[in-house]
Amino acid sequence: MSAQPAVASTNDHGIDDLATLLDRQRAAFTARGEPSGFRERRDALRRFEDALVARRTDIAAAISADFGGRAPQESMLELFVVLDDLRHARGRLKRWMRPRRVSANWQFLPSRARLMPQPLGVVGVIGAFNYPVMTALSPAVGALAAGNHVMIKPSERTPKTSALIAEIVAGVFAPEEVGVVVGDDAVAEQFSKLPFDHLVFTGSTRVGKLIMRDAAEHLVPVTLELGGKSPAIVGPGYDLKHAAETIVQTKLLNAGQTCVTGDYALVADGDRDAFLEHARAAIRRFYPSLVDNPDYGRVLMARDWERLDAWVREAGDGGATVEQFNPAREDCNSGNGVFPPTLVSGAPDDIRLSREEIFGPVLPVATYRTLDDAIAQVNRGERPLALYFFSRRRADVDRVLRRTIAGGVSINGCGYHAIQHNLPFGGVGASGIGAYHGRSGFERFSHMKPVLFQSRLTKAGALLQPPFGAMAAWVLGFMLHNRPRRERF
């Protein structure tokens, strides 16, 4: 594709420049005079939902074509997240938009205080290839609910899906409201340098650093949804069969290309062999074949397939036990994107598989002596996007929650904390900045403007007017010490 962006537009004259589109969106936002109202936002969300539902099979087909095969069930699950966000926002929008009463400091009573939600202006969204619909549109839902105009740059790695997103959006919104920019890496780089009022990026930590650097040029606030090595810890005494099946199922979803998947498993020393046996059985049951199995995903980019192959070979050369599962003995290669499900045990700590996010259908299984040892192993690395702990022991759950820091946590499950309306989704440290979903997304893309309605009965200011005398000394003494006292200077 050319570096020149193509922009989804209903405008007859077309738009061929990113800055021009941003200027048009900002001008349209300013021309409103005041933010859009409840009915306008609610109707926009409903029309967007209807359009996505009407094109749901087209969306699944486009994603499958981009990946060289992906189960429509996985694509529908991805679409569900966006639709669920739309429905949740629409049903609660009126409540979210209301100014919120907060308490004024007691020294200023009977003054009243409010938080007044206002849109930021124009929000930019850069999506990722692994879930091209969800990562491009889910942040846009929060931005639209907050009353912003939105520019979306879907992943250049999924061109058919990106083109379809552009088509759907253009059928619902004028480009001054929501515009979709499609193009290659050069277009994405231009996009990240625009002076948005807020920028959302989903992708790797490496690219996230570049996005943040570009955004800093214009002091653009960012929400970065990155990744990292998310651990799945199986606590002592937990049902190993359930834990293995859950971790394997999530790990192999979308061929492991899920930012919140369990990157590696941590099991007690004495449980490793039993855990591995359950994991083997689960893999064989889930995927009796690979290449000819529509339920088994593809690694989208050949370079990622080759990276995974190199990392697995490095682990084997380093003394790890590597088990690859290809029951039908099919030809799995970088050309067809099929990378066999792989279990790795006994991997050295210094190899890339142990140090870097895997982002593929490879599950290292490490061991720990005590739960404190497992916690220490997690805390030695950078803070992960997700942490999973399997345990029925309340004390152990509390200990892990208190002593680890992660973007989000699921107990006795994997992944679904990331799509809960009332749980913000986001990272911490190297795994990201900021969070959204539900009300958290509305507030993330709003300015919660503080307003104080000062009462004429409030005398604090009047009593502190110069020339300062004995009364000011008593007032300041009371304010500083929270009891009657004259402050001496």
C-alpha positions as CSV (number, residue, x, y, z in Angstrom):
1,M,0.0,0.0,0.0
2,S,1.1,3.6,-0.6
3,A,2.1,5.8,2.3
4,Q,-0.6,8.2,1.2
5,P,-3.5,7.6,3.5
6,A,-7.0,6.8,2.3
7,V,-9.7,8.1,4.5
8,A,-13.2,6.8,4.9
9,S,-15.4,9.7,4.0
10,T,-18.9,10.5,2.9
11,N,-17.6,13.9,1.6
12,D,-17.8,14.1,-2.2
13,H,-14.5,16.0,-2.4
14,G,-12.7,13.4,-0.4
15,I,-9.9,13.8,2.2
16,D,-6.3,13.0,1.4
17,D,-4.5,14.5,4.3
18,L,-4.5,13.5,8.0
19,A,-4.0,17.0,9.3
20,T,-6.9,18.2,7.1
21,L,-9.2,15.6,8.6
22,L,-8.1,16.5,12.1
23,D,-8.7,20.2,11.4
24,R,-12.2,19.4,10.0
25,Q,-13.0,17.3,13.0
26,R,-11.8,20.0,15.4
27,A,-13.7,22.7,13.6
28,A,-16.9,20.6,13.6
29,F,-16.4,20.0,17.4
30,T,-15.9,23.7,18.0
31,A,-18.8,24.8,15.8
32,R,-21.2,23.0,18.1
33,G,-20.8,25.7,20.7
34,E,-21.4,23.2,23.4
35,P,-21.0,19.4,23.7
36,S,-23.5,17.1,22.0
37,G,-26.5,16.2,24.1
38,F,-27.7,12.9,25.5
39,R,-30.1,12.0,22.6
40,E,-27.6,12.7,19.9
41,R,-25.0,10.5,21.5
42,R,-27.4,7.7,22.4
43,D,-28.7,7.6,18.8
44,A,-25.2,7.6,17.4
45,L,-24.3,4.6,19.6
46,R,-27.5,2.8,18.5
47,R,-26.9,3.4,14.8
48,F,-23.3,2.2,15.2
49,E,-24.5,-1.0,17.0
50,D,-27.1,-1.7,14.3
51,A,-24.5,-1.3,11.5
52,L,-22.1,-3.7,13.2
53,V,-24.7,-6.3,13.8
54,A,-25.9,-6.1,10.2
55,R,-22.3,-6.7,9.0
56,R,-21.3,-9.3,11.5
57,T,-20.7,-12.2,9.1
58,D,-18.8,-9.8,6.7
59,I,-16.6,-8.9,9.7
60,A,-15.8,-12.5,10.5
61,A,-15.1,-13.3,6.9
62,A,-12.8,-10.3,6.5
63,I,-10.8,-11.2,9.6
64,S,-10.5,-14.8,8.4
65,A,-9.3,-13.6,5.1
66,D,-6.6,-11.4,6.7
67,F,-5.4,-14.2,9.0
68,G,-5.5,-16.9,6.4
69,G,-8.2,-18.6,8.5
70,R,-9.7,-17.8,11.9
71,A,-12.7,-19.4,13.5
72,P,-15.8,-17.2,13.1
73,Q,-16.6,-18.0,16.7
74,E,-13.4,-16.2,17.8
75,S,-14.3,-13.2,15.6
76,M,-17.8,-13.0,16.9
77,L,-16.5,-13.0,20.5
78,E,-14.3,-10.1,19.5
79,L,-17.3,-8.3,18.0
80,F,-19.4,-9.1,21.1
81,V,-17.0,-7.0,23.2
82,V,-17.7,-3.9,21.0
83,L,-21.4,-4.5,20.9
84,D,-21.6,-5.1,24.6
85,D,-19.7,-1.8,25.2
86,L,-22.2,0.0,23.0
87,R,-25.2,-1.4,24.7
88,H,-23.8,-0.8,28.2
89,A,-22.8,2.8,27.3
90,R,-26.2,3.6,25.7
91,G,-28.1,2.3,28.7
92,R,-26.1,4.3,31.3
93,L,-25.2,7.4,29.3
94,K,-27.7,9.8,30.9
95,R,-26.4,8.9,34.3
96,W,-22.7,9.3,33.2
97,M,-23.3,12.7,31.6
98,R,-24.9,14.3,34.7
99,P,-22.7,16.6,36.8
100,R,-21.7,14.9,40.0
101,R,-22.1,16.4,43.4
102,V,-19.0,16.3,45.6
103,S,-18.4,17.8,49.0
104,A,-16.7,21.2,49.4
105,N,-14.1,21.5,52.1
106,W,-15.8,22.1,55.4
107,Q,-14.1,25.5,55.8
108,F,-16.0,26.7,52.7
109,L,-19.4,25.4,53.5
110,P,-22.2,26.1,52.6
111,S,-20.5,26.3,49.2
112,R,-21.3,23.5,46.7
113,A,-19.0,21.6,44.4
114,R,-19.6,19.7,41.2
115,L,-17.6,17.6,38.7
116,M,-18.9,18.4,35.2
117,P,-18.0,15.9,32.4
118,Q,-17.0,17.5,29.2
119,P,-15.5,15.9,26.0
120,L,-11.9,16.5,25.3
121,G,-12.3,17.2,21.6
122,V,-10.8,14.9,19.0
123,V,-9.6,11.4,20.1
124,G,-7.2,9.4,18.0
125,V,-7.3,5.6,18.2
126,I,-4.6,3.2,16.8
127,G,-5.7,-0.4,16.7
128,A,-3.8,-3.6,16.7
129,F,-3.8,-6.6,14.3
130,N,-4.5,-9.4,16.8
131,Y,-8.1,-8.2,17.5
132,P,-8.5,-5.6,14.7
133,V,-12.2,-4.8,15.4
134,M,-12.1,-4.7,19.2
135,T,-8.9,-2.7,19.5
136,A,-10.0,-0.1,16.9
137,L,-13.7,0.3,18.0
138,S,-13.9,-0.4,21.7
139,P,-11.9,2.7,22.7
140,A,-14.0,4.7,20.1
141,V,-17.2,3.7,21.9
142,G,-16.0,5.3,25.1
143,A,-14.8,8.4,23.2
144,L,-18.1,8.8,21.4
145,A,-20.1,8.3,24.6
146,A,-18.1,11.1,26.1
147,G,-19.1,13.4,23.2
148,N,-15.8,13.4,21.3
149,H,-15.1,13.3,17.6
150,V,-12.9,10.3,16.7
151,M,-10.1,9.4,14.2
152,I,-9.4,5.7,13.9
153,K,-6.3,4.0,12.4
154,P,-7.0,0.3,12.2
155,S,-4.0,-2.1,11.8
156,E,-2.3,-2.1,8.4
157,R,-1.6,-5.9,9.0
158,T,-5.3,-6.6,8.5
159,P,-6.2,-4.6,5.3
160,K,-9.5,-6.3,4.5
161,T,-10.8,-5.8,8.0
162,S,-9.6,-2.2,8.1
163,A,-11.3,-1.5,4.8
164,L,-14.5,-3.0,6.1
165,I,-14.3,-1.0,9.3
166,A,-13.9,2.2,7.2
167,E,-16.9,1.3,5.1
168,I,-19.1,0.6,8.1
169,V,-18.1,3.8,9.9
170,A,-18.6,5.9,6.8
171,G,-22.2,4.5,6.5
172,V,-23.0,5.7,10.1
173,F,-21.0,8.9,10.7
174,A,-19.9,11.9,8.7
175,P,-16.1,12.2,8.5
176,E,-16.2,15.3,10.6
177,E,-17.5,13.1,13.4
178,V,-15.7,9.8,13.0
179,G,-13.1,9.1,10.3
180,V,-11.2,5.9,9.6
181,V,-7.7,6.2,8.1
182,V,-6.3,3.2,6.3
183,G,-2.7,2.9,5.1
184,D,0.7,1.4,5.8
185,D,3.3,1.9,8.6
186,A,4.2,5.4,7.3
187,V,0.6,6.4,7.7
188,A,0.5,5.1,11.2
189,E,3.6,7.0,12.0
190,Q,2.1,10.2,10.7
191,F,-1.1,9.5,12.6
192,S,0.7,9.2,15.9
193,K,2.3,12.6,15.5
194,L,-1.0,14.5,15.1
195,P,-2.0,17.0,17.9
196,F,-5.0,15.0,19.1
197,D,-6.7,15.9,22.4
198,H,-6.1,12.3,23.4
199,L,-4.4,9.3,21.7
200,V,-5.1,5.6,22.3
201,F,-2.7,2.9,21.2
202,T,-2.9,-0.9,21.5
203,G,0.2,-2.9,20.6
204,S,3.6,-3.8,21.7
205,T,5.7,-2.1,24.4
206,R,8.4,-1.3,21.9
207,V,6.0,0.6,19.6
208,G,4.2,2.1,22.6
209,K,7.5,3.9,23.5
210,L,7.6,5.4,20.0
211,I,3.9,6.4,20.2
212,M,4.5,8.1,23.6
213,R,7.6,9.9,22.2
214,D,5.6,11.2,19.2
215,A,2.7,12.3,21.4
216,A,5.0,14.2,23.7
217,E,5.8,16.6,20.9
218,H,2.3,18.2,21.3
219,L,1.8,17.2,24.9
220,V,-1.0,14.8,23.8
221,P,-2.2,12.6,26.7
222,V,-2.1,8.9,25.9
223,T,-3.7,5.7,26.8
224,L,-1.4,2.8,26.0
225,E,-2.6,-0.8,26.1
226,L,0.5,-2.9,25.8
227,G,1.4,-6.4,26.9
228,G,4.1,-8.2,28.9
229,K,4.7,-11.6,30.5
230,S,1.4,-12.3,32.2
231,P,1.8,-15.2,34.7
232,A,-0.7,-17.9,35.4
233,I,0.0,-19.2,38.9
234,V,-1.5,-22.5,40.0
235,G,-1.7,-22.5,43.8
236,P,-1.0,-25.5,45.9
237,G,-3.8,-28.0,46.1
238,Y,-5.8,-26.5,43.2
239,D,-7.6,-28.8,40.7
240,L,-4.7,-29.2,38.2
241,K,-7.0,-30.5,35.4
242,H,-9.2,-27.4,35.5
243,A,-6.2,-25.1,35.7
244,A,-4.4,-26.7,32.8
245,E,-7.5,-26.7,30.6
246,T,-8.3,-23.1,31.3
247,I,-4.7,-21.9,30.8
248,V,-4.3,-23.9,27.6
249,Q,-7.6,-22.8,26.1
250,T,-6.8,-19.1,26.7
251,K,-3.2,-19.5,25.5
252,L,-4.2,-21.1,22.2
253,L,-7.1,-18.7,21.5
254,N,-6.2,-16.7,18.3
255,A,-3.0,-18.8,18.1
256,G,-1.7,-17.1,21.3
257,Q,-1.9,-13.6,19.8
258,T,-3.8,-12.2,22.8
259,C,-2.3,-9.5,25.0
260,V,-4.0,-10.8,28.2
261,T,-3.3,-14.5,27.7
262,G,-1.3,-16.3,30.3
263,D,2.2,-15.9,28.9
264,Y,3.6,-18.7,31.1
265,A,2.4,-21.1,33.8
266,L,3.9,-21.3,37.3
267,V,3.1,-24.5,39.2
268,A,4.4,-26.1,42.4
269,D,7.4,-28.4,42.1
270,G,5.5,-31.5,42.9
271,D,2.6,-30.6,40.5
272,R,4.5,-30.1,37.3
273,D,4.2,-33.5,35.8
274,A,0.5,-33.8,36.5
275,F,-0.1,-30.3,35.2
276,L,1.8,-31.1,31.9
277,E,-0.2,-34.3,31.5
278,H,-3.5,-32.5,31.8
279,A,-2.2,-29.8,29.4
280,R,-1.2,-32.4,26.8
281,A,-4.7,-34.0,27.1
282,A,-6.4,-30.7,26.7
283,I,-4.4,-29.7,23.6
284,R,-5.1,-33.1,21.9
285,R,-8.8,-32.8,22.7
286,F,-9.2,-29.2,21.5
287,Y,-7.2,-29.6,18.3
288,P,-7.1,-33.1,16.7
289,S,-5.7,-31.4,13.6
290,L,-4.2,-28.0,12.8
291,V,-3.9,-26.9,9.2
292,D,-7.2,-28.3,8.1
293,N,-8.9,-27.3,11.4
294,P,-10.9,-24.1,11.1
295,D,-10.9,-23.7,14.9
296,Y,-7.1,-23.4,15.1
297,G,-5.8,-19.9,14.5
298,R,-2.9,-18.7,12.3
299,V,0.1,-16.6,13.3
300,L,-0.6,-13.6,11.1
301,M,3.0,-12.5,10.1
302,A,5.6,-14.8,8.8
303,R,8.3,-13.0,10.8
304,D,6.4,-13.8,14.0
305,W,6.2,-17.5,13.0
306,E,10.0,-17.5,12.4
307,R,10.6,-15.7,15.7
308,L,8.6,-18.3,17.6
309,D,10.4,-21.1,15.9
310,A,13.8,-19.6,16.7
311,W,12.8,-19.1,20.4
312,V,11.6,-22.6,20.7
313,R,14.8,-24.0,19.2
314,E,16.8,-21.8,21.5
315,A,14.9,-23.3,24.5
316,G,15.6,-26.8,23.3
317,D,19.3,-26.1,22.7
318,G,19.4,-24.6,26.3
319,G,18.2,-27.9,27.8
320,A,14.5,-27.3,28.0
321,T,12.0,-30.1,27.2
322,V,10.0,-29.0,24.1
323,E,6.8,-30.8,23.2
324,Q,5.0,-29.8,19.9
325,F,1.6,-31.2,19.1
326,N,0.7,-32.0,15.5
327,P,-1.6,-35.0,15.7
328,A,-2.4,-35.2,12.0
329,R,1.3,-34.7,11.0
330,E,0.4,-31.8,8.8
331,D,2.9,-29.3,7.2
332,C,3.1,-26.3,9.6
333,N,5.2,-23.5,8.2
334,S,5.5,-19.7,8.0
335,G,3.7,-19.8,4.7
336,N,0.4,-21.1,6.1
337,G,0.9,-19.4,9.5
338,V,0.2,-22.6,11.5
339,F,2.5,-22.9,14.5
340,P,1.9,-26.1,16.5
341,P,0.8,-25.8,20.1
342,T,4.0,-26.1,22.1
343,L,4.7,-26.9,25.8
344,V,8.1,-26.0,27.1
345,S,9.3,-27.1,30.6
346,G,12.6,-26.6,32.3
347,A,13.5,-23.5,30.2
348,P,16.6,-21.5,31.4
349,D,15.9,-18.1,32.8
350,D,18.1,-16.3,30.4
351,I,16.6,-17.3,27.0
352,R,14.2,-15.1,25.1
353,L,11.2,-17.4,25.8
354,S,11.7,-16.7,29.5
355,R,12.4,-13.0,29.2
356,E,10.1,-11.6,26.5
357,E,6.4,-11.7,25.8
358,I,5.8,-14.7,23.6
359,F,2.6,-13.7,21.7
360,G,2.1,-17.1,20.1
361,P,0.8,-20.7,20.9
362,V,3.8,-21.6,23.1
363,L,3.3,-22.2,26.9
364,P,6.4,-22.4,29.1
365,V,5.7,-24.2,32.4
366,A,8.0,-23.1,35.3
367,T,7.9,-24.3,38.9
368,Y,8.1,-22.7,42.3
369,R,9.0,-24.1,45.8
370,T,6.6,-22.0,47.9
371,L,3.9,-19.4,47.0
372,D,6.3,-16.7,48.2
373,D,8.8,-18.0,45.7
374,A,6.2,-17.7,42.9
375,I,5.4,-14.1,44.0
376,A,9.0,-13.2,44.0
377,Q,9.5,-14.7,40.5
378,V,6.6,-12.5,39.2
379,N,7.9,-9.4,40.9
380,R,11.4,-9.8,39.5
381,G,10.0,-9.0,36.0
382,E,8.2,-5.9,34.7
383,R,4.6,-5.4,35.8
384,P,2.4,-7.5,33.6
385,L,-0.9,-6.6,31.9
386,A,-2.7,-9.5,33.6
387,L,-2.1,-11.9,36.4
388,Y,-4.0,-15.2,36.9
389,F,-4.1,-17.1,40.2
390,F,-5.8,-20.4,40.7
391,S,-6.6,-21.2,44.3
392,R,-9.5,-21.9,46.7
393,R,-7.6,-20.7,49.7
394,R,-8.7,-17.2,50.7
395,A,-5.5,-16.5,52.5
396,D,-3.4,-17.4,49.5
397,V,-5.6,-15.3,47.2
398,D,-5.3,-12.3,49.5
399,R,-1.5,-12.7,49.7
400,V,-1.1,-12.8,45.9
401,L,-3.4,-9.8,45.4
402,R,-1.6,-7.7,48.1
403,R,2.0,-8.5,47.1
404,T,1.8,-8.3,43.3
405,I,1.1,-5.4,40.9
406,A,-0.6,-6.1,37.5
407,G,-2.9,-4.3,35.1
408,G,-5.7,-6.6,36.0
409,V,-6.3,-10.0,37.7
410,S,-8.6,-13.0,37.3
411,I,-8.9,-15.6,40.1
412,N,-9.6,-19.1,38.9
413,G,-10.0,-18.0,35.3
414,C,-8.1,-16.3,32.4
415,G,-8.9,-13.2,30.4
416,Y,-12.5,-12.3,31.1
417,H,-11.6,-9.6,33.7
418,A,-10.6,-7.5,30.7
419,I,-14.1,-7.2,29.3
420,Q,-16.1,-6.4,32.5
421,H,-18.0,-3.1,32.3
422,N,-17.2,-2.1,35.9
423,L,-13.5,-3.1,35.8
424,P,-11.2,-0.7,34.0
425,F,-9.0,-2.4,31.4
426,G,-5.4,-1.2,31.3
427,G,-1.8,-1.8,32.2
428,V,0.6,-0.5,34.7
429,G,4.3,0.3,34.3
430,A,5.7,-1.3,31.1
431,S,2.3,-2.9,30.4
432,G,0.5,0.3,29.8
433,I,-0.8,3.7,30.8
434,G,-4.5,4.5,31.6
435,A,-7.6,2.3,31.4
436,Y,-11.0,2.3,29.8
437,H,-14.3,0.2,29.5
438,G,-17.7,1.3,30.8
439,R,-17.8,4.3,33.0
440,S,-14.0,4.3,33.2
441,G,-13.8,4.8,29.5
442,F,-16.3,7.6,29.5
443,E,-14.2,9.3,32.2
444,R,-11.0,8.6,30.5
445,F,-12.1,10.5,27.4
446,S,-13.7,13.3,29.3
447,H,-12.4,16.2,31.3
448,M,-14.1,16.1,34.7
449,K,-14.2,19.8,35.1
450,P,-14.3,20.9,38.7
451,V,-16.7,23.7,39.6
452,L,-17.2,25.4,42.9
453,F,-20.4,27.4,43.6
454,Q,-19.1,29.6,46.4
455,S,-21.7,30.7,48.9
456,R,-22.0,34.3,49.9
457,L,-22.0,33.0,53.5
458,T,-18.5,31.7,53.0
459,K,-16.2,34.1,54.8
460,A,-12.8,32.4,54.6
461,G,-11.7,34.7,51.8
462,A,-13.0,37.9,53.3
463,L,-11.3,37.2,56.7
464,L,-8.0,36.7,55.0
465,Q,-7.9,40.0,53.1
466,P,-5.0,42.4,53.6
467,P,-4.0,44.3,55.6
468,F,-3.5,41.1,57.7
469,G,-4.2,41.5,61.4
470,A,-5.3,39.5,64.4
471,M,-8.4,38.0,62.7
472,A,-6.3,36.6,59.8
473,A,-3.9,35.1,62.4
474,W,-6.8,33.3,64.1
475,V,-8.3,32.1,60.9
476,L,-5.1,30.7,59.6
477,G,-4.3,29.1,62.9
478,F,-7.7,27.3,62.9
479,M,-7.1,26.2,59.3
480,L,-3.6,25.0,59.8
481,H,-4.1,23.2,63.1
482,N,-7.8,22.3,62.9
483,R,-8.5,23.8,66.3
484,P,-8.7,27.3,67.7
485,R,-5.2,28.8,67.7
486,R,-3.6,32.0,66.7
487,E,-0.8,31.5,64.2
488,R,2.2,33.6,64.9
489,F,4.5,34.9,62.1
